[in-house]
Amino acid sequence: MTAPHDPLRLCVYATVAALTWIAGPVAVAAFAVLAFAGYLRAHRQGLRRSACVLRDVRLVLAYLAVLAAAGAAGAIIRWT
């Protein structure tokens, strides 16, 4: 008998969503910057197609840059 599928990614997504909800736009910006750095490094090492829905790494990088900017803008607006 095979073991049942462990939906670990769903737990990870829920945890990231909870942290984002608690920390607000700062968390959005931080996760986006972290992901951007990871994808940029992978792109420089030759990754051209991602498992991300956007597929093209350049599109993923653009999406993450916009997300980081939106998070930073949200943080500035929230605390001014």
PyMOL commands that place a pseudoatom at each C-alpha (Angstrom):
pseudoatom trace, name=CA, resn=MET, resi=1, chain=A, elem=C, hetatm=0, pos=[0.000, 0.000, 0.000]
pseudoatom trace, name=CA, resn=THR, resi=2, chain=A, elem=C, hetatm=0, pos=[1.355, 3.432, -0.940]
pseudoatom trace, name=CA, resn=ALA, resi=3, chain=A, elem=C, hetatm=0, pos=[1.458, 6.303, 1.482]
pseudoatom trace, name=CA, resn=PRO, resi=4, chain=A, elem=C, hetatm=0, pos=[-1.099, 9.070, 0.936]
pseudoatom trace, name=CA, resn=HIS, resi=5, chain=A, elem=C, hetatm=0, pos=[0.045, 12.276, -0.764]
pseudoatom trace, name=CA, resn=ASP, resi=6, chain=A, elem=C, hetatm=0, pos=[1.336, 14.856, 1.714]
pseudoatom trace, name=CA, resn=PRO, resi=7, chain=A, elem=C, hetatm=0, pos=[0.174, 18.322, 0.599]
pseudoatom trace, name=CA, resn=LEU, resi=8, chain=A, elem=C, hetatm=0, pos=[3.138, 20.052, 2.278]
pseudoatom trace, name=CA, resn=ARG, resi=9, chain=A, elem=C, hetatm=0, pos=[3.060, 22.938, -0.189]
pseudoatom trace, name=CA, resn=LEU, resi=10, chain=A, elem=C, hetatm=0, pos=[-0.430, 23.877, 1.004]
pseudoatom trace, name=CA, resn=CYS, resi=11, chain=A, elem=C, hetatm=0, pos=[0.860, 24.128, 4.574]
pseudoatom trace, name=CA, resn=VAL, resi=12, chain=A, elem=C, hetatm=0, pos=[3.753, 26.283, 3.378]
pseudoatom trace, name=CA, resn=TYR, resi=13, chain=A, elem=C, hetatm=0, pos=[1.375, 28.544, 1.434]
pseudoatom trace, name=CA, resn=ALA, resi=14, chain=A, elem=C, hetatm=0, pos=[-0.893, 28.909, 4.474]
pseudoatom trace, name=CA, resn=THR, resi=15, chain=A, elem=C, hetatm=0, pos=[2.077, 29.803, 6.670]
pseudoatom trace, name=CA, resn=VAL, resi=16, chain=A, elem=C, hetatm=0, pos=[3.331, 32.407, 4.204]
pseudoatom trace, name=CA, resn=ALA, resi=17, chain=A, elem=C, hetatm=0, pos=[-0.192, 33.855, 3.944]
pseudoatom trace, name=CA, resn=ALA, resi=18, chain=A, elem=C, hetatm=0, pos=[-0.452, 34.053, 7.732]
pseudoatom trace, name=CA, resn=LEU, resi=19, chain=A, elem=C, hetatm=0, pos=[2.901, 35.811, 8.028]
pseudoatom trace, name=CA, resn=THR, resi=20, chain=A, elem=C, hetatm=0, pos=[1.888, 38.206, 5.288]
pseudoatom trace, name=CA, resn=TRP, resi=21, chain=A, elem=C, hetatm=0, pos=[-1.417, 38.919, 6.997]
pseudoatom trace, name=CA, resn=ILE, resi=22, chain=A, elem=C, hetatm=0, pos=[0.319, 39.589, 10.327]
pseudoatom trace, name=CA, resn=ALA, resi=23, chain=A, elem=C, hetatm=0, pos=[3.239, 41.631, 8.989]
pseudoatom trace, name=CA, resn=GLY, resi=24, chain=A, elem=C, hetatm=0, pos=[1.334, 43.270, 6.123]
pseudoatom trace, name=CA, resn=PRO, resi=25, chain=A, elem=C, hetatm=0, pos=[3.048, 44.939, 3.197]
pseudoatom trace, name=CA, resn=VAL, resi=26, chain=A, elem=C, hetatm=0, pos=[6.510, 44.607, 4.737]
pseudoatom trace, name=CA, resn=ALA, resi=27, chain=A, elem=C, hetatm=0, pos=[6.189, 40.824, 4.530]
pseudoatom trace, name=CA, resn=VAL, resi=28, chain=A, elem=C, hetatm=0, pos=[4.964, 41.044, 0.932]
pseudoatom trace, name=CA, resn=ALA, resi=29, chain=A, elem=C, hetatm=0, pos=[7.979, 43.161, -0.007]
pseudoatom trace, name=CA, resn=ALA, resi=30, chain=A, elem=C, hetatm=0, pos=[10.389, 40.914, 1.921]
pseudoatom trace, name=CA, resn=PHE, resi=31, chain=A, elem=C, hetatm=0, pos=[9.125, 37.670, 0.370]
pseudoatom trace, name=CA, resn=ALA, resi=32, chain=A, elem=C, hetatm=0, pos=[9.104, 39.239, -3.083]
pseudoatom trace, name=CA, resn=VAL, resi=33, chain=A, elem=C, hetatm=0, pos=[12.692, 40.478, -2.721]
pseudoatom trace, name=CA, resn=LEU, resi=34, chain=A, elem=C, hetatm=0, pos=[13.793, 37.068, -1.442]
pseudoatom trace, name=CA, resn=ALA, resi=35, chain=A, elem=C, hetatm=0, pos=[12.085, 35.302, -4.336]
pseudoatom trace, name=CA, resn=PHE, resi=36, chain=A, elem=C, hetatm=0, pos=[13.470, 37.834, -6.827]
pseudoatom trace, name=CA, resn=ALA, resi=37, chain=A, elem=C, hetatm=0, pos=[17.015, 37.196, -5.594]
pseudoatom trace, name=CA, resn=GLY, resi=38, chain=A, elem=C, hetatm=0, pos=[16.517, 33.443, -5.886]
pseudoatom trace, name=CA, resn=TYR, resi=39, chain=A, elem=C, hetatm=0, pos=[15.084, 33.635, -9.406]
pseudoatom trace, name=CA, resn=LEU, resi=40, chain=A, elem=C, hetatm=0, pos=[17.742, 36.103, -10.528]
pseudoatom trace, name=CA, resn=ARG, resi=41, chain=A, elem=C, hetatm=0, pos=[20.474, 33.772, -9.336]
pseudoatom trace, name=CA, resn=ALA, resi=42, chain=A, elem=C, hetatm=0, pos=[18.816, 30.803, -11.063]
pseudoatom trace, name=CA, resn=HIS, resi=43, chain=A, elem=C, hetatm=0, pos=[18.388, 32.841, -14.262]
pseudoatom trace, name=CA, resn=ARG, resi=44, chain=A, elem=C, hetatm=0, pos=[22.072, 33.751, -14.239]
pseudoatom trace, name=CA, resn=GLN, resi=45, chain=A, elem=C, hetatm=0, pos=[22.882, 30.048, -13.857]
pseudoatom trace, name=CA, resn=GLY, resi=46, chain=A, elem=C, hetatm=0, pos=[20.836, 29.200, -16.937]
pseudoatom trace, name=CA, resn=LEU, resi=47, chain=A, elem=C, hetatm=0, pos=[17.235, 28.660, -15.811]
pseudoatom trace, name=CA, resn=ARG, resi=48, chain=A, elem=C, hetatm=0, pos=[14.924, 29.848, -18.573]
pseudoatom trace, name=CA, resn=ARG, resi=49, chain=A, elem=C, hetatm=0, pos=[11.636, 28.072, -17.747]
pseudoatom trace, name=CA, resn=SER, resi=50, chain=A, elem=C, hetatm=0, pos=[10.103, 27.933, -14.303]
pseudoatom trace, name=CA, resn=ALA, resi=51, chain=A, elem=C, hetatm=0, pos=[7.478, 25.709, -12.715]
pseudoatom trace, name=CA, resn=CYS, resi=52, chain=A, elem=C, hetatm=0, pos=[5.716, 28.973, -11.829]
pseudoatom trace, name=CA, resn=VAL, resi=53, chain=A, elem=C, hetatm=0, pos=[2.473, 29.657, -13.699]
pseudoatom trace, name=CA, resn=LEU, resi=54, chain=A, elem=C, hetatm=0, pos=[4.186, 32.432, -15.674]
pseudoatom trace, name=CA, resn=ARG, resi=55, chain=A, elem=C, hetatm=0, pos=[6.779, 29.912, -16.989]
pseudoatom trace, name=CA, resn=ASP, resi=56, chain=A, elem=C, hetatm=0, pos=[9.269, 32.408, -18.456]
pseudoatom trace, name=CA, resn=VAL, resi=57, chain=A, elem=C, hetatm=0, pos=[11.766, 33.413, -15.755]
pseudoatom trace, name=CA, resn=ARG, resi=58, chain=A, elem=C, hetatm=0, pos=[11.876, 36.983, -17.075]
pseudoatom trace, name=CA, resn=LEU, resi=59, chain=A, elem=C, hetatm=0, pos=[8.123, 37.298, -16.523]
pseudoatom trace, name=CA, resn=VAL, resi=60, chain=A, elem=C, hetatm=0, pos=[8.509, 35.863, -13.030]
pseudoatom trace, name=CA, resn=LEU, resi=61, chain=A, elem=C, hetatm=0, pos=[11.235, 38.415, -12.279]
pseudoatom trace, name=CA, resn=ALA, resi=62, chain=A, elem=C, hetatm=0, pos=[9.040, 41.259, -13.560]
pseudoatom trace, name=CA, resn=TYR, resi=63, chain=A, elem=C, hetatm=0, pos=[6.092, 40.022, -11.476]
pseudoatom trace, name=CA, resn=LEU, resi=64, chain=A, elem=C, hetatm=0, pos=[8.243, 39.803, -8.336]
pseudoatom trace, name=CA, resn=ALA, resi=65, chain=A, elem=C, hetatm=0, pos=[9.693, 43.278, -8.933]
pseudoatom trace, name=CA, resn=VAL, resi=66, chain=A, elem=C, hetatm=0, pos=[6.175, 44.734, -9.202]
pseudoatom trace, name=CA, resn=LEU, resi=67, chain=A, elem=C, hetatm=0, pos=[5.125, 42.829, -6.076]
pseudoatom trace, name=CA, resn=ALA, resi=68, chain=A, elem=C, hetatm=0, pos=[8.152, 44.129, -4.137]
pseudoatom trace, name=CA, resn=ALA, resi=69, chain=A, elem=C, hetatm=0, pos=[7.435, 47.703, -5.239]
pseudoatom trace, name=CA, resn=ALA, resi=70, chain=A, elem=C, hetatm=0, pos=[3.764, 47.361, -4.287]
pseudoatom trace, name=CA, resn=GLY, resi=71, chain=A, elem=C, hetatm=0, pos=[4.711, 45.979, -0.883]
pseudoatom trace, name=CA, resn=ALA, resi=72, chain=A, elem=C, hetatm=0, pos=[7.171, 48.800, -0.292]
pseudoatom trace, name=CA, resn=ALA, resi=73, chain=A, elem=C, hetatm=0, pos=[4.596, 51.395, -1.373]
pseudoatom trace, name=CA, resn=GLY, resi=74, chain=A, elem=C, hetatm=0, pos=[1.999, 49.780, 0.868]
pseudoatom trace, name=CA, resn=ALA, resi=75, chain=A, elem=C, hetatm=0, pos=[4.381, 49.883, 3.823]
pseudoatom trace, name=CA, resn=ILE, resi=76, chain=A, elem=C, hetatm=0, pos=[5.155, 53.557, 3.229]
pseudoatom trace, name=CA, resn=ILE, resi=77, chain=A, elem=C, hetatm=0, pos=[1.457, 54.428, 2.947]
pseudoatom trace, name=CA, resn=ARG, resi=78, chain=A, elem=C, hetatm=0, pos=[0.586, 52.352, 6.019]
pseudoatom trace, name=CA, resn=TRP, resi=79, chain=A, elem=C, hetatm=0, pos=[3.100, 54.099, 8.270]
pseudoatom trace, name=CA, resn=THR, resi=80, chain=A, elem=C, hetatm=0, pos=[2.782, 57.680, 7.047]
for i in range(1, 80): cmd.bond("trace and resi %d" % i, "trace and resi %d" % (i + 1))
show_as sticks, trace
zoom trace
